[in-house]
Amino acid sequence: MRFTSRRLALYMAVGVASLMFLASSAAFASPSPAAAQAFSAPRIPIRGASSEALNWAGYAVTTSAGSVDAVYGSWVVPAVSCTHKLAYAAFWVGIDGYNDNTVEQTGVLAQCSSGSASYSAWYEFYPASPISASYVVKPGDIMNASVTYSASANCFTTTLIDETQGWSYASPCTAVTGAERSSAEWIAERPAIGNSLTTLAAFGTAYYGHDYTHAAGTNYVTINGVTTNMASSTGTLTSITMVSGGPHSSILAYPSAVSTDGTSFTVTYGSPSSGPAHGH
């Protein structure tokens, strides 16, 4: 399969580096070799500026550059169903990546290897490599996450809390060259290994937002200093469906409608016409 978008060209040029870790903290440690190659990246659109993408499913709020100050999200970690194939799925919230080539994000990576599933927490300031934490993450855990921008310091901070396991960590405030702050996202993603997108792990349904997690203030976004739920912001709310691409493109994962209170939605693995599938 050949991808021609400028975002994918950058994505391929940068390549997939091994995860970097904070040696100064006992909370950070290297994951398995396969997980160390996983990489989360900007949206890879398949039909121009449409809401289909090769690597993302979920929702984005888009607005003018320099407008997004923060994003707040929560989700329930799905239990992935594994075969003996390598497969991956990442669940995260972040700023940027919809229309530009940086992403400031934090979330959970699910990995299938040799028929078994493992889960790890991470944050990333793409195109820099992700940072992975050694905290325990399990299916069913409620994650509460945020990415915030400091105008005075011109840097981003990510925070990830596992409400179920009782741990939390925050990244250093980090400057990101080229960050436009023009979008906020709540996403399920298939990462890449080397120069290729991975097989998406069969994750069933991922539940995002206050209605499912009871985490106050999620899923919310702050635009030009005003904080609202994802459906009430001054930006444009866009649903994103993940597709396989190619001449016989199929749906890999798709979002539900946003709840009536504007805070919540689901992302389901597989096609809505055929029900959840068992591998692509």
ZAMI-484467 format. One record per residue (C-alpha): x, y, z. Coordinates in Angstrom, 1 decimal, padded with zeros to 4 digits. Layout:
N
+--------+--------+--------+
:     c1 :     c2 :     c3 :
+--------+--------+--------+
:      X :      Y :      Z :
...
+--------+--------+--------+
This chain:
280
+--------+--------+--------+
:     c1 :     c2 :     c3 :
+--------+--------+--------+
:  000.0 :  000.0 :  000.0 :
:  001.3 :  003.4 : -001.0 :
:  000.4 :  006.6 :  000.9 :
:  001.0 :  009.9 : -000.6 :
: -000.1 :  012.5 :  001.9 :
:  002.5 :  015.0 :  003.1 :
:  001.9 :  013.9 :  006.7 :
:  002.8 :  010.3 :  005.9 :
:  005.9 :  011.5 :  004.0 :
:  007.1 :  013.3 :  007.1 :
:  006.0 :  010.3 :  009.2 :
:  008.1 :  007.9 :  007.1 :
:  011.1 :  010.3 :  006.9 :
:  011.2 :  010.6 :  010.7 :
:  010.9 :  006.8 :  011.1 :
:  010.2 :  004.9 :  014.2 :
:  012.7 :  005.3 :  017.0 :
:  012.8 :  003.2 :  020.2 :
:  011.0 :  004.6 :  023.2 :
:  013.1 :  006.8 :  025.4 :
:  012.8 :  006.5 :  029.2 :
:  013.5 :  008.7 :  032.2 :
:  016.4 :  007.0 :  033.9 :
:  016.2 :  009.3 :  036.8 :
:  012.8 :  008.0 :  038.0 :
:  012.1 :  004.5 :  039.3 :
:  008.6 :  004.8 :  037.8 :
:  009.9 :  004.5 :  034.3 :
:  011.3 :  001.4 :  032.7 :
:  011.8 : -000.2 :  029.3 :
:  008.8 : -002.3 :  028.0 :
:  009.1 : -005.4 :  025.9 :
:  011.2 : -005.1 :  022.7 :
:  008.0 : -005.0 :  020.5 :
:  006.4 : -002.3 :  022.5 :
:  009.6 : -000.3 :  022.4 :
:  009.1 :  000.1 :  018.6 :
:  005.5 :  001.3 :  018.8 :
:  005.0 :  004.9 :  017.7 :
:  002.0 :  007.3 :  017.7 :
:  001.8 :  009.9 :  015.0 :
: -000.3 :  012.6 :  013.3 :
: -003.5 :  011.7 :  011.5 :
: -002.9 :  010.1 :  008.1 :
: -005.9 :  011.3 :  006.0 :
: -007.0 :  009.0 :  003.2 :
: -009.2 :  011.3 :  001.2 :
: -007.8 :  014.8 :  001.4 :
: -009.3 :  016.6 :  004.4 :
: -012.1 :  014.1 :  005.0 :
: -012.9 :  012.5 :  008.3 :
: -011.4 :  009.1 :  007.2 :
: -007.9 :  008.3 :  008.4 :
: -005.5 :  005.4 :  008.1 :
: -004.5 :  005.5 :  011.8 :
: -007.0 :  007.4 :  013.9 :
: -010.6 :  006.8 :  015.1 :
: -012.5 :  009.1 :  017.4 :
: -013.1 :  012.9 :  017.5 :
: -011.2 :  016.1 :  017.0 :
: -012.1 :  019.7 :  017.6 :
: -010.3 :  022.0 :  015.1 :
: -009.9 :  025.7 :  015.3 :
: -007.5 :  028.5 :  014.3 :
: -003.8 :  028.2 :  015.1 :
: -002.7 :  029.3 :  018.5 :
: -006.2 :  028.7 :  020.0 :
: -006.1 :  025.4 :  021.9 :
: -004.9 :  025.8 :  025.5 :
: -005.8 :  022.4 :  026.9 :
: -007.6 :  019.1 :  026.4 :
: -009.1 :  016.9 :  029.1 :
: -010.2 :  013.3 :  028.5 :
: -011.0 :  010.0 :  030.1 :
: -011.6 :  006.5 :  029.0 :
: -012.0 :  002.9 :  030.1 :
: -009.0 :  000.7 :  029.0 :
: -010.5 : -001.9 :  026.7 :
: -009.5 : -005.6 :  026.9 :
: -007.9 : -006.5 :  023.7 :
: -008.4 : -010.0 :  022.2 :
: -005.2 : -011.5 :  021.0 :
: -004.2 : -014.1 :  018.4 :
: -000.6 : -015.1 :  017.8 :
: -000.2 : -012.1 :  015.5 :
:  001.5 : -008.9 :  016.7 :
: -001.1 : -006.3 :  017.0 :
: -001.4 : -002.9 :  018.7 :
: -003.9 : -000.2 :  019.8 :
: -003.3 :  003.1 :  021.5 :
: -005.9 :  005.2 :  023.3 :
: -005.1 :  008.8 :  024.1 :
: -006.0 :  012.5 :  024.3 :
: -003.9 :  015.2 :  022.8 :
: -003.4 :  018.5 :  021.1 :
: -002.4 :  018.9 :  017.4 :
: -001.8 :  016.3 :  014.7 :
: -005.1 :  016.7 :  012.8 :
: -003.9 :  019.4 :  010.5 :
: -000.2 :  019.8 :  011.4 :
:  002.9 :  017.6 :  012.0 :
:  003.3 :  017.6 :  015.8 :
:  001.2 :  015.9 :  018.5 :
:  001.3 :  016.5 :  022.2 :
: -000.4 :  013.5 :  023.8 :
: -000.7 :  011.0 :  026.6 :
: -002.4 :  007.6 :  026.8 :
: -002.2 :  003.8 :  027.0 :
: -000.8 :  001.3 :  024.5 :
: -002.3 : -002.2 :  024.2 :
:  000.0 : -004.8 :  022.6 :
: -000.7 : -008.4 :  021.5 :
:  002.3 : -010.7 :  021.3 :
:  002.4 : -014.5 :  021.3 :
: -001.3 : -014.6 :  022.1 :
: -001.0 : -012.4 :  025.2 :
: -001.9 : -008.8 :  025.9 :
:  000.1 : -006.2 :  027.7 :
: -000.7 : -002.5 :  028.5 :
:  001.6 :  000.4 :  029.2 :
:  001.2 :  004.1 :  029.9 :
:  003.1 :  006.8 :  027.8 :
:  003.3 :  010.4 :  026.7 :
:  004.7 :  011.8 :  023.6 :
:  005.7 :  015.1 :  022.0 :
:  005.8 :  014.0 :  018.4 :
:  008.1 :  013.9 :  016.4 :
:  010.2 :  013.2 :  019.5 :
:  010.0 :  009.5 :  020.7 :
:  007.4 :  008.4 :  023.2 :
:  008.2 :  008.1 :  026.9 :
:  006.7 :  004.9 :  028.6 :
:  006.0 :  004.5 :  032.3 :
:  006.3 :  001.2 :  034.2 :
:  003.1 :  001.8 :  036.2 :
:  000.6 : -001.1 :  036.1 :
: -002.3 : -000.6 :  033.6 :
: -005.1 : -003.2 :  033.3 :
: -008.2 : -003.6 :  031.2 :
: -011.1 : -001.9 :  032.8 :
: -008.9 :  000.8 :  034.4 :
: -010.3 :  004.3 :  034.3 :
: -007.8 :  006.7 :  032.8 :
: -008.0 :  010.5 :  033.3 :
: -005.7 :  012.5 :  031.1 :
: -004.9 :  016.1 :  030.1 :
: -002.5 :  018.1 :  027.9 :
: -002.1 :  021.7 :  028.8 :
: -000.1 :  024.6 :  027.2 :
:  001.7 :  027.2 :  029.3 :
:  001.8 :  030.5 :  027.3 :
:  004.3 :  032.1 :  029.7 :
:  006.8 :  029.2 :  029.3 :
:  005.8 :  028.2 :  025.8 :
:  005.6 :  024.5 :  026.7 :
:  003.2 :  021.6 :  027.1 :
:  002.6 :  019.3 :  030.1 :
:  000.8 :  016.0 :  029.9 :
: -000.8 :  014.4 :  033.0 :
: -002.1 :  010.8 :  033.1 :
: -004.0 :  009.4 :  036.1 :
: -005.1 :  005.8 :  036.6 :
: -008.1 :  006.3 :  038.8 :
: -008.4 :  002.5 :  039.4 :
: -004.8 :  001.7 :  040.3 :
: -004.3 :  005.0 :  042.1 :
: -001.2 :  006.3 :  040.4 :
: -000.5 :  009.5 :  038.3 :
:  002.4 :  011.1 :  036.5 :
:  003.1 :  014.3 :  034.7 :
:  005.6 :  015.1 :  032.0 :
:  008.1 :  017.9 :  032.2 :
:  006.8 :  021.1 :  030.5 :
:  008.2 :  020.7 :  027.1 :
:  008.6 :  023.1 :  024.1 :
:  007.5 :  021.6 :  020.8 :
:  008.8 :  023.3 :  017.6 :
:  006.1 :  023.8 :  015.1 :
:  003.1 :  023.1 :  017.4 :
:  000.1 :  025.0 :  016.0 :
: -002.3 :  024.4 :  018.8 :
: -005.1 :  024.2 :  016.2 :
: -006.8 :  020.9 :  017.3 :
: -007.7 :  018.7 :  020.3 :
: -008.3 :  015.0 :  020.0 :
: -009.7 :  011.9 :  021.8 :
: -008.4 :  009.0 :  019.8 :
: -008.0 :  005.2 :  019.3 :
: -005.0 :  004.6 :  017.0 :
: -003.1 :  001.9 :  015.3 :
:  000.6 :  002.9 :  015.7 :
:  003.5 :  001.9 :  013.4 :
:  006.5 : -000.4 :  013.6 :
:  009.4 :  000.6 :  011.3 :
:  007.9 :  002.3 :  008.3 :
:  004.6 :  000.4 :  008.3 :
:  001.3 :  000.7 :  010.1 :
:  000.6 : -002.2 :  012.4 :
: -002.3 : -004.6 :  012.6 :
: -004.9 : -003.0 :  014.8 :
: -005.6 : -005.1 :  018.0 :
: -009.1 : -006.3 :  018.4 :
: -010.2 : -004.0 :  021.3 :
: -014.0 : -004.4 :  021.1 :
: -015.4 : -001.0 :  022.2 :
: -013.5 :  001.8 :  023.9 :
: -015.6 :  004.1 :  026.1 :
: -014.5 :  007.8 :  026.3 :
: -015.8 :  010.6 :  028.5 :
: -017.7 :  011.5 :  031.7 :
: -020.7 :  009.3 :  031.1 :
: -018.6 :  006.1 :  031.2 :
: -015.8 :  007.1 :  033.6 :
: -017.5 :  009.7 :  035.9 :
: -014.3 :  011.8 :  035.6 :
: -015.4 :  015.4 :  036.0 :
: -014.5 :  017.8 :  033.3 :
: -014.0 :  015.2 :  030.6 :
: -014.1 :  015.2 :  027.6 :
: -013.5 :  019.0 :  027.6 :
: -011.3 :  021.4 :  025.6 :
: -010.1 :  024.9 :  026.4 :
: -010.0 :  027.3 :  023.4 :
: -008.8 :  030.9 :  023.9 :
: -009.2 :  030.5 :  027.6 :
: -012.8 :  029.2 :  027.5 :
: -013.4 :  025.6 :  028.7 :
: -016.4 :  023.7 :  027.4 :
: -017.3 :  020.1 :  026.6 :
: -016.2 :  018.7 :  023.3 :
: -019.5 :  019.3 :  021.6 :
: -020.0 :  022.9 :  022.8 :
: -016.7 :  024.5 :  021.9 :
: -016.2 :  027.3 :  019.4 :
: -014.2 :  024.9 :  017.3 :
: -015.4 :  022.4 :  014.7 :
: -016.2 :  018.9 :  016.0 :
: -015.2 :  016.2 :  013.5 :
: -015.7 :  012.4 :  013.8 :
: -012.8 :  010.3 :  012.5 :
: -013.2 :  006.7 :  011.1 :
: -010.2 :  004.5 :  010.7 :
: -010.0 :  002.7 :  007.4 :
: -007.5 :  000.3 :  005.8 :
: -007.0 :  002.3 :  002.6 :
: -006.3 :  000.8 : -000.8 :
: -008.7 : -000.1 : -003.6 :
: -010.8 : -002.3 : -001.3 :
: -010.7 : -000.1 :  001.8 :
: -012.6 : -001.3 :  004.8 :
: -013.5 :  000.2 :  008.1 :
: -011.1 : -000.8 :  010.9 :
: -012.7 :  001.3 :  013.8 :
: -015.4 :  003.9 :  014.0 :
: -016.8 :  006.4 :  016.6 :
: -020.4 :  006.6 :  017.9 :
: -022.3 :  009.9 :  018.0 :
: -021.4 :  012.2 :  020.9 :
: -023.7 :  011.8 :  023.9 :
: -026.5 :  014.4 :  024.4 :
: -024.5 :  016.1 :  027.2 :
: -021.6 :  016.6 :  024.9 :
: -019.0 :  014.7 :  026.9 :
: -018.9 :  011.1 :  025.8 :
: -018.7 :  008.6 :  022.9 :
: -017.4 :  005.2 :  022.0 :
: -015.0 :  003.8 :  019.4 :
: -015.7 :  000.3 :  018.2 :
: -013.3 : -002.1 :  016.5 :
: -014.5 : -003.4 :  013.1 :
: -017.1 : -002.3 :  010.6 :
: -020.6 : -001.1 :  011.7 :
: -022.1 : -003.3 :  009.0 :
: -020.4 : -006.5 :  010.0 :
: -020.0 : -006.0 :  013.7 :
: -016.6 : -006.2 :  015.5 :
: -014.1 : -008.1 :  013.4 :
: -011.3 : -010.3 :  014.5 :
: -008.3 : -008.9 :  012.6 :
: -007.3 : -006.9 :  009.6 :
+--------+--------+--------+
